[in-house]
Amino acid sequence: MRVYFDNASTTPLLPEVQDEMTKIISEVYGNPSSIHLHGRQARIVIEEARKTIATGLNASSGEIFFTSGATEANNMALLASIRDLGVQRIISTTIEHHCILHTLDYIREREMAQVLLLEVDDKGQIDLEKLAIILGDGIPTLVSVMHGNNEIGALCDLEKLSQLCMQTSTLLHTDTAQTIAKLPINLAKTKVSFLCGASHKFFGPKGVGFVYINNDNLIKPMFYGGDQERGMRSGTENIYGIAGMAKAFKMALDEMDYRKEKVSAVRSYFEAQLSTTFQDIQFNSTSKGLYNICSVSFPPTPKSEMLMMNLDISGISASSGSACSSGVENDSHVLQAIGHNAKRKTVRFSFSHLNTNEEVDFVIEKLKTITPVAV
Ligand SMILES: Cc1ncc(COP(=O)(O)O)c(C=O)c1O
């Protein structure tokens, strides 16, 4: 048996998505920018996909731009808001994905804007009251706070954050790579300036995603060329990827409740089994967080040193909570930010509706050979 509990990292392509992509690959090969029949057929595929994404988010089609994924979308939102929207300060958090944090490093090093990283509490939450006080100074600001954290699953209260930003005329970007098509997002109700999606997080193909840019934000493109995506993102469109992403998105929305229930049940079973079977288990994720992520930290033992390798050898794919820097394993920036004890070994198990309790049983059995069992 081989178990895949690493769905926050990426998900497999669903057969229905693969079928849709195969159909487009074999039947639609025109360049969407060409005005002849073949081009028009390709254009229709892209515009239908755009409509699917926009409808699912309650946005307008003109606000959705296809990109290579969330990294590109996040870069665009941060950099363009400084260049084109008069942003003088970006306020973000210490637990963002590296595609935000490293872009902020770039911005800080070049003194393009002030950068302020808010600390989080041990549950990965920022202090909204503190943020409100900071925003009171009136400096033109973009707040960039991730919706769901990819390591510990902490969720921010997007509704409250959005209201705060509206009250203070602050632009809001949210990295929704982990929550798009997993949690309902209604942009007519929850106003944001930018958000992003990466298709491979919801059973679509890799290397394709989108950015939502609210109509009020007139930004310029990051790179120039043939003026595709209404000039916002030049380069011939990844038509198969876009079609696959739209299919995966639609399926995820249609099955959202079913998937959530199934995933939550597997995760609860896993957490219950972990708690009763092993000694000294600690969870970094909480029941209030993203339902597919279980971040668990094991006590230090000689075997836990090689925990990830042992899991892999045992037939289990999961993610480690550490980052390797200069050959030394350290807790990731997210675990450090929540005050995790670095002596403990953390594993992020992340589930999908394709996982089962039998797989959980398998993982628990294998873990018994790696970490101390409760007596
Ligand atoms: C929260 C978050 N943001 C951004 C990304 C980047 O997505 P991509 O690599 O598809 O561009 C990821 C992917 O791991 C993520 O989890």
PDBQT file of the ligand as one rigid body, heavy atoms in Angstrom, charges set to zero:
ROOT
HETATM    1  C1  LIG A 401      -0.572  29.296   0.562  1.00  0.00    +0.000 C 
HETATM    2  C2  LIG A 401       0.130  29.100  -0.748  1.00  0.00    +0.000 A 
HETATM    3  N1  LIG A 401       0.386  30.162  -1.512  1.00  0.00    +0.000 NA
HETATM    4  C3  LIG A 401       0.992  30.047  -2.693  1.00  0.00    +0.000 A 
HETATM    5  C4  LIG A 401       1.382  28.826  -3.166  1.00  0.00    +0.000 A 
HETATM    6  C5  LIG A 401       2.091  28.759  -4.480  1.00  0.00    +0.000 C 
HETATM    7  O1  LIG A 401       1.367  28.033  -5.433  1.00  0.00    +0.000 OA
HETATM    8  P1  LIG A 401       2.032  27.667  -6.820  1.00  0.00    +0.000 P 
HETATM    9  O2  LIG A 401       3.299  26.925  -6.497  1.00  0.00    +0.000 OA
HETATM   10  O3  LIG A 401       1.046  26.805  -7.508  1.00  0.00    +0.000 OA
HETATM   11  O4  LIG A 401       2.308  28.929  -7.543  1.00  0.00    +0.000 OA
HETATM   12  C6  LIG A 401       1.146  27.680  -2.405  1.00  0.00    +0.000 A 
HETATM   13  C7  LIG A 401       1.594  26.354  -2.853  1.00  0.00    +0.000 C 
HETATM   14  O5  LIG A 401       2.138  25.579  -2.107  1.00  0.00    +0.000 OA
HETATM   15  C8  LIG A 401       0.486  27.822  -1.166  1.00  0.00    +0.000 A 
HETATM   16  O6  LIG A 401       0.225  26.770  -0.381  1.00  0.00    +0.000 OA
ENDROOT
TORSDOF 0
